[in-house]
Amino acid sequence: MNKPAPVALLLMAALLSMGQTPDPRSGKPPSSPADVYRLESLVLSSSFLDADRLAAQVLADPAADALTRAVSGLAVLKAGRIKEAEAIFKSALALDPESPEAHLGLGRIARIRNDAETAIRHLRRAIASTAFYPEALRQLWKTAWELGRIADLYEIRDAVVDRYARGSRSLPSWLENSLGQIEGLKAERLFNKRLFEMEGRFERLRIPLVSNTDPRISIRMISLRLNGKGEYPFDIDSASADFLTLSPLLAEELGLPLTGSSTASGVGTDSAEVRFSILDKVELGTIAFRNVPVMVSDIHPFKGLKKGLLGTALLKRFNVTIDVAAGVMDLYPLERPDLLAAVLDRSSVAADVPLYLYDATTIEARLDGAPPALYILDSAAGTNLVDRPFFEEHIKPRIDPSRIVRSGIQGAQGPQYVNRVDGLSISIGGLVFPEQRVHEFLMEELNVIGGHYMAGLLGNPLLWPYRVHMDFRGGRLILEKRAAP
């Protein structure tokens, strides 16, 4: 995460001591330049909770100008209060329709709601931001990448090169790695084609679930046919933001050329090396995706195996039902929400709550009396996690210290030891899960990667007892009780 250099801090302090400087867009002085700069610094340094607290103070001034409101809105959004942030951004645009920070916030909210076209319209207007143009460009690139129009990507590449040059910054690694993946497509003159181009029509696609060969592992998998060469098992991982991740052994068997270099961090002790490639064809039942960028990473669950995991970038292209008891995953066209609605027994719905897409699937939940907060919803996790500072502030003071014990968890990068508490309750909407096992885990690195605050992670023990409906068009998670045998 980029942080202002000490020289820049001294220069800003000198400017602030000289008095208020006008907002170059509106000509009006900010309500409090010092607070705006502090807010920007906190958001850019991923100090999301501190930024949220300062935003509450700043917004108490009814005369707050557009820039102040918009930056405060970013702090509120990154703390996880989406509707409140949206109202703040709209109030900023009422004062300044061109506010790039407000357009950044609304672009992010559109992505959270799985509305890529609206996100792109806002994010294109956000790159004028002085402080937040790197985030605006990254979000714009990620959104355009998922839409897959190759010509658009090279247009945005030019915007990134120009904007970073004007900011005297070197090009970001995410751009170089992404361009490395699609360079071959450029050479083949596929500018008018798309990444992730889907072939085939369907109303319901029924995919058999595959259980792990180790009965202790509750991850469910499906099989995908890759490049016409064979079928391979893929874990369903709603906490992964990516489309597909492959093991090195699988990439080697497929003869994939690898480009780029990066590292992946997650729930585990070490980072894992990541390379990139592209698949010609991914077949899923009667449909297929063409020109599919993939990550190749030697994470712990891949050791010695030819397999992969599929993430939210694939799932959110459909409305999805996962029924572990029936052993199937049903996919419905995103543009036909009526098809998913038709299979729901509303009288059996146990929970119906907003489903957000902060890249990975996210819901609001309440952990054992703590305030409601955002949690990553992880279909590949066999347990629950809570952020250490959140646990220490809201839960630890109310429980017997003897309930806190050392325990091991298995993450993407391997095993590690953390504190565990048994017997806590988790509430999703009005549905209460008693006697849950929760591990205290420092979420700071995961939160920095995602660019927002998460109080924890909720695993599949909360999901698999139900028919799980992920309505990515309507933005709802629906847990449906199964009929009695």
N, C-alpha and C positions, 0 to 999 in steps of 0.2 A: 504494500500500500504506500503510495507516494506521500511524503510528508514535506512541508515547506522547510527550506534550508534556514539555518539560524540567521543568515544575512537578510533573507526575505522577511523574517519575523521582525528584525530590528528596523528595516525600512518601513514596514507597515505600522509599527509603533510610532515612528516619527511622523508618518502621514496622519495618523489618528490624532496625535497631539496637536496638529495644526488646525483641527476643526473638522466638521462634517464635509465630505466631498459628495457632489451630486451623483446620482445614478445616471450614467451616460445615456441610458435608453429613455428615461422619463424626465430628466433634468431636475428632479426633486431630490433633496437630501434624504438618505436612509434614516429611519427612525433612530437607529443606534448602530453606527458603523462598527464599533467595537464588538457588539453582540453578533452582528452578521458575520464578521470575520471569525469570531470564536466558534460560531455554529458551523461555518464552512470547515474550519480546522478539525472540529470534532467528528463531523460526518466523514471527511476525507481520511481521518485516522481510524475509522471504524469504532469510535467511542460512542456507540449508538445510544446507550442509556443516558449517558451524560448529555449528549446532544438533545435527547428528548426532554430532559429536565430543563435545559436552557431554553428550548423552544417554547415551553409552557410559559416561562417568564416573559419572553419577548412578545408572544402573541397576546399577552394581557393588555398590551398597548393598542387601543382601537385605531390609532393613527398609523400603525405599522404599514410601511410602503410595500410595493409589489415584490421587491427583492427580498426584504425581510420575511414576508409571508411565504414566499416560494422556498427559501432555504429552510425555514421552520417546517414547512410541509415535508421536505425531504427527510428531516429528522424524525418527524412523526411517522412517515411511511416506513423508514428503516427500523423504527421501533415496533412496527407491526400493525398499526391502526389505519387500515386502508381507507375506509369511508371518511374518517376524520381528515386524513391527508388530502383526499380528493376534494373535499369542500374547501380546504385551505388553498389548494392550487387554483381552483376556480375563482376564489376571491382575489388571488394575485393577478389572474388574467383579466379580471374586471378592471383592475387598475392599470395593467400593462399587457395588452394582448400578445405582445411579442416576448414576454418573459421566458428566456430559455430554461431557467431552472424549473418553472412551472410546467413547461412542456416536457422536460425530463421526467418530472414526477408523474404526469399523466401518461407518458409513454411507458413507464415502468408498470403503472397500474393496468394499462391495456395488455401488457405481456402477462401480468399476473392473472388476467381474465381470459387468456388464450385468444386475444384479438390482435393478431400480428399486423394486419393492415393499418389499423388505427394507431398501433404503437409506432410504426414506421413514420406515419405522418407527423406525430408529435416529436419523435426523436430527431428527425431531420431539422426541426426548428430548435432543438436543444443544443446543437453543437456550437452555437455562438457563445455559450456560457464560458466565462473566464476561468472559473474555478473547476467546473464539472465537465468540461468537454471530453476528457478521457473516458469518463463513465458513459457519457452520451454516445460517443462513437462506439464504445464496446457493446453497449446495449443495442445500438442500431445494427452493428455487424452481426450480433448473435440472432437478432430477429430476422434479418435478411437471409442469414445462413439457413435458418429453419424453413423459410419460405422457398429458398433454393434457386432463385433466379440468378444464374451465373453472371449475366450482364450487369445486374444491380450490384453484385458483390464487387466487381471491378470498378464501378462508379464510386462506391463507398470507399474502396481502397484509395482512390485518388483523393477523396475528401480527408481521409485519415492522414495521408502523406502531407497534404497541404496544411492541415490544422496543427499537426505535431511540429511541422517545420516552423510555423508562425509562433509556436510556443517554445521553440528551441529545445525540443525533446526528441530523443531517438525513438524509432518506431517500436511499438509494443510487440512482444513475442507472440501474443495471440494472433496478430495479423500475419506475421511471417509463417507461423505454423499452418494457419488456415490456407494461405496462398500456396504453400508447398503441397498441400493435399490436392488442390484443384488445378495445379499447373498442367497436368496431363490432359485434363478436359479442355483447357484453353488451347493446347496444341492441336487437339482434335476438332477445333472449331465448333464447340458445342455451346457457344455463347447463348443461343436461343433455347437451350434445354435447361433442365432444372436438376438440382440435387434432390434426392429423396422423391423422385418422380414416381407416382403410384399408378400402376396399371391394374385394370380389372374392376368390375362392378359387383356389388353385393348389398344385401339388406341385413343379413346377419352372418357373421363368419364365426363358426364354432371351432375353437382350437383346443385339442386335448392338453390337459395339464400333465406334467411329468414330475414325479416325486424324486427327491434326492435319494441316491443309493444308500446314504447314511441316514437311518431313521431319526437320528437325533437332530438333524438339520431340517427346519420347517420351511425352508425356501421352496416355492413352487416354480417350476420351469416349463417352458414350451420348446418345441423343436423348430428351428429355422433352416431352410435350405439356402446355401450360400454359393453364389457363382455357378449354380447348376452342378456342383460337385458332390453334394451330400448334405445330410441333415445333422445338425449339431445342437446340443442342449444349451439353453440360455436362461439364466435366473431372471425372474421378474423383479426388478429393483426400482421401485417408484421413488427412491431417494437419490437415484442417479439422474443427473440432468441430461445425460447424453442419449443418443439414439441407440448405439450399440458399442460395447467394449468387448474386445476379443483377447483371448490368452495368446501369448507368443507362440505356443505350439500350434494353435489353430491357424494363426496368421502364416506360420511357416508351411503348414500342410496346404494352404490355399495358394501359396506362392506370392503373397502380397508384398509389393515393395513398400518399405517404410520410410517416412520422411519426418523431419522435425524432431524436437526433443523437449520434454517438459517433465514435471513431476506432479503426481496426484497425492492429495492428502485426504484423510477421512477418519473414520473411527478405527484407530490403531496406533501403533507406536512409531512407525517409520513412514516416510514418503516412498512412493513407488515410481519408477521411471515410466514415462509414457511416450509412445511413438504414434504416428498417424498414418493412415492409409485410406483407400477407397475401394469399396466393393462394387462390382458391375451390377450385381443383382442379388436381392434378398427376397426369398419367397416365403410367404406366410399364408398357408392355405391356398385359396384360389386367387390371391392378389400377389403383386410383386412390387418392390421398390427398386428403382434404377439409380445408379450413380450415388451410392450411399457412403459418405464419410464415416470412418470408424476410428476409435481409439484402440491402441494395442498396449496392454499394461500387464505386468507380471505381479498382480496382486495375490495375496495369500490364498484365497479360495481357488485360484487358477493353477496352483502348483502341480505340474505334471499332467495337466488335463487339457483336452481340446474342447473348450467350451467358451461361453461368454456371458454377458449380462445385457439385458435390454432396459432402457431407462425411460424417463418421462417424455423425452423428445419423441419417442416412438408412440408411447401410450396415448399422448394427448392429441394424436391425429384421429382418434376414434372416441366414441363413448364406450366404456368398458364395463363388463360384468365378470367378476371372478368368483366362481363357486367351487371351493375346495372339496366340499362333500361330494358334489357331482363330478368333480375332476375335469372341469371345462372352464375356458375363458371365452366369452362371447364378445365380439367386436361389432359395433354398429356405426354406420356412417355419421360423421360429425354433424353434417347438415340435416340429419333426420332424427332430431331428439325424440320425436314421437315413437320411434321404434323401441328405444330404451324404455320410455314411459309405459309402453304397452305391456311389457313383461313384469312390471313392478306390481306387487300386491301392496297397495298403500295401507291396508289394515295391518300388515305385518312389519311395517317400517319401524325400526327401533331408534334410528338416528338419521337425521337429514340436516347436514351442516354445510357451510360454505367450504369449498375446496379451492385453494389458491395455488398458483403456479409461480412461486419464487424459484423458477427453473425446475426444482423438484416439487413433488406434491407436499402441500402444507395445510394444516388445519389449526383451528383454535381449540384448545382443551384446557381443563382445569385439573391440576394435580393436588389432591389431598388438601383442599382448602386454600391453596395458593391462588393468587390472582390469575384470571384467564390469560393465556399467552399463546403465541404461535409455536407449533411443534412440527418438525419434519415427520411426514407419514412414510414409513419405510417398510414396504412389503417384504424386504429381504432380511429384516432384523428380527431375531428371536427374543429380544428383550427391549426394555425402555430405558432412556437416558434422560437426565435432567442436568442443566447447566449448573456448574459448581456454585457460582455466586448467587444464582437464583435459589438453589437449594439451601444455601447457608442463610439467606435472608428470610425466606418464606416457609421453609419446612423444618429445617434442623432445630430451631428454637422450640418447636412444639412436640418433639418426639424424644423418647428415652434414648440417651446416647448408646445404650447397650444394643440397640437395634441396628446400629451402623457397623457393618462388618466388612472385612476385606474380601474381595471376590474377583474372579477373572472374567473377562469378556473377550470375544474373538472378533476382531475388526478386519477391515479389508487389507490392512498391512500386517496383521498378526495379532497374537494375544497380548494382553496387558492387564494390570491389576488396578482396580478402582474400588471405591466404597460402594456398598450395596445396602439397600433397605428393602425389606419385604413387608407386605401387608398394607401398602398405600393404595388409595383409591384414585382412579382416573375417570374424569367425566368428559364425554364428548356430547355436546348438546345436553339433552336430558338423560342420556344413557350413562349409567355409572358402572364401572368395572372395579369391583372390590378386590382386595388381596393381591395387588399387583407387585411384581418385582421391579425395582427401579435402581439404576446405577448412576451415581454421581460422576459427571464427566465434564471436563473443561471444554466448552463449545467454542471457545474464542476463535480458534483457527477455522473451524467450519463456518462461523459467522462472518469472518473476514472474507472468505472465499465467496460466500453468497451475497455479501454486501447488505446484510440486514440482521436483526437480532432474532435468534430462536432460543426459546427456553429449554428445548430438549428434542428428543426423538421418540416416536412411538412405533413399536414393532408389530409384527403380524399376529401375536396372541390376541390383540384387540380386533383383528380383521377376520381371521379365518373361521371363527364360530358363526359368521354371518355370510349371506350372499352380499358381496361387496360391489356396489355400483359406483363407478367414477364417471360422473356426467361432466365431461370436459367442455361441452358447449354451454351448459347452464352453470358451471362452476359449483357443483354440489357433490358431496360424498354422502351416499345413502347406504346404510347398513340395514339389511332386510332379514328378519328372522325366518328360518326355514320352517316348512310345515312339519308337524310332528309325524314321526314314522308310523 
